[in-house]
């Protein structure tokens, strides 16, 4: 099956929300990854896909990646699924937003069940969850054929910051080397901010973690 993948940069931090959709045995289904901001933009993205939203997922718990989840939940009765290690981070979201000068939002209903190796069904296919800590303790990536949605672990020509609570550069480097750089070179990396890249390009030229 050919997945349809749509990326929208939302919010003041221009975070990349990702909608994955496809047609399976039970019709068109979709999952929304990182509902960070601009609720109506994301709801319209789902409507335009003409797919039933079956999953609301977070690569990690920073507020710019989960801030619109409660608004999505007012229309789609789905928990925000995250890694257990980032649940506390999400629950602290209003206080963190205030500390950074943003309007505090409402904590979404969460299901902290995205452990390493979790398989997410969508449209008759499977999306694999892999734990890639370092930017946050509960950072995960989502794998489907030829694509890796990596949140803020790795960027085009850069890496995620490690100076926030839960960040650790040696852990981040290990995640990149052992989990991302071991994927086929042609794998497209959809990053949490900025343009997409490929595994081969980052292995060859990323100045922070070289292949």
Buried (B, 14 or more C-beta within 10 A) or exposed (E): EEBBBBBBBBBEBBBBBBBBBBBBEEEBBBBBBBBBBBBEBBBEBBEEBEBBBBBBBBBBBBBBBBBBBBBBBEEBEBBBBBBBBBBBBBBBBBEBBEEEEBEBBEBBEBEBEBEEEBEBEBBEBEBBBBBBBBBBBBBBBBBBEEBBBBBBBBBBBBBBEBEEEBBBBEBBBBBBBEBBBEBEEEBBBBBBBBEBBBBBBBBEEBEBBEB
